[in-house]
Amino acid sequence: MRKEFGKTFIKRFLSSLLTLYLLVSFLFIIIRLSPGDPTNKYVSSQLSPDLAKKISASFKLNEPVSDQYVAFLVNVIQGDWGTSYNYHQPVLRVVWQYFSFTFVFALLSFIIQLIFSFYLTIFIVNKRNRLLDKIVSDMSLIVYSIPAFVLGVTLIYIFSVNIDLFPISGLRSLDFEGMSFTSKIFDQIHHIILPLITLSAAGIALFYRYLKDNIDVVLNQTYILHLKASGFRNKIIMTKHILPNAVRPLISVAGIELGILLGGALITEVIFGLPGMGRLTIDSILARDYPLVIGCVFTSGAVMIATNFIADLIKIKIDKRLTVELMN
Amino acid sequence: MRIKLIYWIGFLWIFLIIFRIEAIINYALLLPAFFGLMFNNINTAMSLVNFQFIDSIFSFIIIILIPFIIVISYKKKNFLNKQIRFSEAVIILLLFVFILTPLIAASNPGFSKDLSVTKLLSPFSKVKIIHLKSTEKYKDSDSKYFLNLRDKIIKPSFDESIIFADSINAGDKFFYYQKNVRKELPPNSIKTVDGREMITDKIFLLGTDEFGRDIFSRLIYGTRISLLVGLASVIVAFLIGVLLGFIAGYTGGIIDVILNRFTELFLSFPSIYLIILILALFGNSLFTVIFVLGISGWMSLFKIVKSEVVSLKHKDFIASAKLLGMKKRLLLFKEILPCIIVPVTVNLIFLFSAVVLAEAALSYLGLGTGTLYPSWGSMINSGQDYITKAWWMIVFPGISLIATLFAVNSYGRKLRFINSSDND
């Protein structure tokens, strides 16, 4: 068993690496295929053609694409992702600055989503109230259907514009530097509540749906009936039999969701003006900051693959039979 | 909360007839006028045909045909008697709006005039319209009747013969007020009908935006864009997903491996980045948006089709069809597609809601179908700047977006539920 597990692990790892390599190549090709010249932003090629050529050469854009590709790959393997045109800093450093925020933000949101949806489901299942079940079920679908930008703007309208409870945008107040440590933490929490609600609402609804559906399926299984007939207490059936079986299919969904969150919550970041990966990626795309584009999209791709990988490992840990299935 | 399908359609139809009776009468006059013109001077007639014209005529024909279709199919088809829920009712309403857009929207979505009066009006606010005497636009006697009629129906994006005013003061001299600025009109410049000056009221049902454009008609035209992008992208995704899935599942081997890698690649990063990357680098228009949304959504379809084809491949009926010499294309459409149509449809419905959401998000970010077409997302985006003054700029497109997504999602969920209970 252990040997098979190792085999699966290595196979998945290599396949992930291959996907990442393809991702980088794909991004490189699609960017080089596109019309437009990033140097146009800094100097007009009509007004001063010599300077434009010089800048183009300094970006190494005048070499043949195949040479650029090989040089790029060699640099990437050495850990050099190039220098951002806009930030004048190594790409990895820029990405790291923004990713650290996204990491905390996404993880917080993910934990909130899991905890809220879990306890909501348990609450609804234990109540066994048809009407409440139906109302929450419909509500969850409505909440799931609310686009992040509608929810975010509405929250701003209610809580920031009308009753002035939370700040409209940004991550810290203007006088952040002069604050004491505790008020600094309070200030950050104060700023991040609305974005967290915006980001988490749809996820809570999604997880609720999955978990509730799974529990409904498990509840109809014959072994639950058998357990009930054997006189087990409801609580024990719930915690020992229903939940483990219902949560298991949720793991891969959670893995995908975490990957998407870590890739950057674009809309939420745009609405609330937060310094996250989503906005960095979009800004770099719109500014044609090619090295940064590749760095950003690669990072989100790598994170997504990693979370899926971890989710699979957890699944195998719970259910050993999956080893063979996931190998293929 | 359920209603019979036929009652719902009938209700929408009667509602439309009552509120747009004037426009429908004009349409009814326009069609014979057009045929008359075509009879006299076919070149002029053909040169006047454009998308807007065909669109308007088409919507008129549809609204006339609806009762006939119902009467004809009522006896044969049972589906008209089906009880429909809220979600299906919303979908029917959306289809109505999608097809009958020019009839439902009373004004051009881009119409803006007299900003000082019409800017940021709240819902149900009333302004006065002063109709000025206009010089005859059309000299040619052949097509004059037709063209005048057409201008009544196909609303232009600018009209110099009307003035919006807050209030008027008709005495010896004619004054009108635009935001407390008094202006005077020269005598005899107002159009008269039966000796009375033509001054009408206009009610902006859902208010106006920052350029004084009617939010109701923008919403209606935005529905069309959202649904058009959704449907077209879903078709693109369907074609790519089914074809690639069939090829991968049917041939297997190296092609299967390559296509699998390709799918993994597309699934390995958030598709919104791919969409924005392509739109930003290659320019955004209606067609690129449709295409890009299509190619970012085919992956799950590919997986479904591939796994189904692999399991179906060795079934007897496929083998016999193959041995009988059926071509691969026919095999896909006649034998395999009918077997997998239900999971594929469920997938397409969820894809549709995802695409509508993505289109709105793109428009919100300013990367959508461009400023030429109104879109729910861009309406919300522009409303954000006026959030303290004009809540209606966000609320109405937001509600339509949520209602659409909710309806599609719950319909898809229902279908999936039926599908899974069939399998058990």
Interface residues (C-beta under 8 A of the other chain):
Chain A: S15 L18 T19 L20 L22 L23 F26 L27 I30 I31 S34 P35 G36 L141 I142 Y144 S145 I146 P147 A148 F149 V150 V153 T154 I156 Y157 V161 I260 G263 G264 L266 I267 V270 T281 I282 I285 L286 R288 V293 C296 V297 S300 G301 M304 I305
Chain B: R261 E264 L265 S268 F269 P270 I272 Y273 I276 L277 I278 A280 L281 F282 S353 L357 A360 A361 Y364 L365 G377 I380 N381 G383 Q384 I387 T388 W391 I394 G398 L401 I402 L405 F406 N409 S410 R413
